[in-house]
């Protein structure tokens, strides 16, 4: 026995579900099937930071993210923001005066790429910390006197670009939980986070309501004839005109099934959660990134123990930002 569908999507993660949603809801294509051996959103999609930003130095990434954020906001309006999209932004902080120029340079690149303008607060300190040419160039265009703090919830704060705060009073006023050694804060504004699980399940429900189906099987092969996809092996043969490769970490494997060598590599990330029992970080804080290298404050005994093993010795040294 075999099935037949117009479009088969390999992978029921956030990418595959999003593809199904846009094909069915936005383009009216009803004959779509999603194939995955796992439950939807259960391989890597439920392990992300669920954060987003348009703050990139590369124009292609900024363009793609601006479009993606437009779509997120469109769905948030449509659903009454059931997936809790917020615009708290990303905050990069430093206590190292030598990093100030790199803050300005990264903001300039993002601004040029289309992420939005750079606004500087406390610009009089620039002359003490960056080159005269850089200070003059920056002051010529970007000085601002008003800093708009982020809203804890919601996404209708229309600020884009970034605010570079050099005024120590402003830093203490709006970010009192940062160390008093902080000399600069770069607040990228068109970013935040949301519940990707809620968004994914809402998109899946919308796609199913318009005819999309989910098949709980493993894709083991793709049949090609005359350079075109003809069928997919997934427990049984599923005839299809088109295949969408949305297999996440297995995207290279699926690519190989159709004779395409995708230049994909995996990068391991670790997500750690811990109880902030002292309440150091308020629940409404933006995404915080400390931009300076750190030396862990081990005790003498801990340092000696870690230093004895080559696999842990690196933990006793300065750690990159």
Residue pairs with C-beta under 8 A, 6 or more apart in sequence:
1 236
2 231
2 236
2 237
2 238
2 239
3 33
3 215
3 236
3 237
3 238
3 239
4 238
4 239
4 240
5 31
5 32
5 33
5 213
5 238
5 239
5 240
6 29
6 31
6 32
6 240
6 241
6 242
7 23
7 29
7 31
7 32
7 33
7 240
7 241
7 242
7 243
7 244
8 32
8 33
8 35
8 232
8 238
8 240
8 242
8 243
8 244
9 16
9 19
9 20
9 32
9 33
9 34
9 35
9 243
9 244
9 246
10 16
10 35
10 36
10 219
10 232
10 243
10 244
10 245
10 246
10 247
10 254
11 34
11 35
11 36
11 244
11 245
11 246
11 247
11 248
11 250
11 251
11 254
12 34
12 35
12 36
12 38
12 39
12 40
12 41
12 204
12 214
13 36
13 40
13 41
13 43
13 44
13 45
13 200
13 246
13 248
14 41
14 45
14 196
14 199
14 200
15 246
15 248
16 34
16 36
16 244
16 246
16 247
17 34
17 40
17 41
17 200
17 203
17 204
17 207
18 200
18 203
19 244
19 246
20 32
20 34
20 203
20 204
20 207
20 212
21 203
21 204
21 206
21 207
23 29
23 32
23 207
23 212
24 30
24 32
24 206
24 207
24 210
24 211
24 212
25 206
25 207
25 210
28 210
30 210
30 211
30 212
31 211
32 207
32 211
32 212
32 213
33 212
33 213
33 214
33 215
33 238
33 240
34 40
34 207
34 212
34 213
34 214
34 215
35 214
35 215
35 217
35 219
35 232
35 234
35 238
36 214
36 215
36 216
36 217
37 216
37 217
37 218
37 219
39 216
40 200
40 201
40 204
40 214
41 196
41 197
41 200
41 201
43 248
43 249
44 248
44 249
45 196
45 197
45 200
45 248
46 196
46 197
47 271
48 196
49 193
49 271
50 193
50 194
50 195
50 196
51 90
51 191
51 192
51 193
51 287
52 65
52 68
52 69
52 72
52 191
52 192
52 193
52 194
53 65
53 89
53 90
53 188
53 190
53 191
53 192
53 287
54 62
54 65
54 66
54 69
54 115
54 116
54 160
54 188
54 190
54 191
55 90
55 110
55 115
55 162
55 188
55 190
55 191
56 62
56 65
56 110
56 113
56 115
57 106
57 109
57 110
57 113
58 113
59 112
59 113
59 114
61 113
62 110
62 113
62 114
62 115
63 113
63 114
66 114
66 115
66 190
69 190
72 85
72 155
72 194
72 199
73 85
73 155
75 83
75 199
75 202
75 203
76 83
76 85
76 155
76 194
79 202
81 154
81 155
82 198
82 202
83 194
83 195
83 196
83 198
83 199
83 202
84 153
84 194
84 195
84 198
85 155
85 192
85 194
86 151
86 152
86 153
86 154
86 155
86 192
86 193
86 194
87 150
87 151
87 154
87 155
87 156
87 157
87 159
87 189
87 190
87 191
87 192
88 150
88 151
88 152
88 191
88 192
88 193
88 284
88 285
88 286
88 287
89 150
89 187
89 188
89 189
89 190
89 191
89 192
89 286
89 287
90 187
90 188
90 191
90 286
90 287
90 289
91 175
91 185
91 186
91 187
91 188
91 285
91 286
91 287
91 288
91 289
92 103
92 185
92 186
92 187
92 188
92 289
92 291
93 175
93 178
93 182
93 184
93 185
93 186
93 288
93 289
93 290
93 291
94 100
94 103
94 182
94 183
94 184
94 290
94 291
94 292
95 179
95 181
95 182
95 183
95 292
96 183
96 291
96 292
97 129
97 183
99 184
99 291
99 292
100 126
100 129
100 130
100 166
100 183
100 184
101 129
101 130
101 131
101 134
103 164
103 184
103 186
103 291
104 118
104 130
104 134
104 138
104 164
106 186
107 118
107 162
107 164
107 186
108 118
110 116
110 118
110 161
110 162
110 188
111 117
111 118
111 161
111 162
115 160
115 161
115 162
115 188
115 190
116 159
116 160
116 161
116 162
116 189
116 190
117 142
117 160
117 161
118 138
118 142
118 161
118 162
118 163
118 164
119 142
119 143
119 144
119 147
119 161
119 162
119 163
119 164
120 126
120 138
120 139
120 142
120 143
120 144
120 163
120 164
120 166
121 144
121 145
121 147
121 163
121 164
121 165
121 166
121 167
121 170
122 165
122 166
122 167
122 168
122 170
123 138
123 139
123 142
123 143
123 166
125 166
125 167
126 134
126 135
126 138
126 139
126 166
127 135
129 183
130 138
142 164
144 163
147 163
147 165
147 170
147 174
148 157
148 159
148 163
149 174
150 157
150 187
150 189
150 286
151 157
152 283
152 284
153 284
155 192
157 189
159 189
159 190
160 189
160 190
161 188
161 189
161 190
162 186
162 187
162 188
162 189
163 185
163 186
163 187
163 189
164 184
164 185
164 186
164 187
165 171
165 174
165 184
165 185
165 186
165 187
166 183
166 184
168 183
171 178
171 182
171 184
171 185
172 180
175 182
175 185
177 280
177 281
177 282
177 285
178 185
178 288
187 286
191 287
192 286
192 287
193 287
204 212
204 214
208 214
215 234
215 235
215 238
217 234
217 235
217 236
218 234
218 235
219 232
219 233
219 234
219 247
219 254
219 257
220 233
220 234
221 232
221 233
221 257
222 229
222 231
222 232
222 233
222 243
222 254
222 257
222 258
223 229
223 230
223 231
223 232
223 233
223 237
224 230
224 258
224 259
229 240
229 241
229 242
229 243
229 258
230 239
230 240
231 237
231 238
231 239
231 240
232 238
232 240
232 243
243 258
245 251
245 254
245 255
245 258
247 253
247 254
249 266
251 262
251 264
252 261
252 262
252 264
255 261
255 262
255 264
281 288
289 321
290 321
291 321
292 321
293 318
293 319
293 320
293 321
294 318
294 319
294 321
295 317
295 318
295 319
296 315
296 316
296 319
298 306
298 315
298 316
303 316
306 312
306 313
306 315
306 316
307 313
307 316
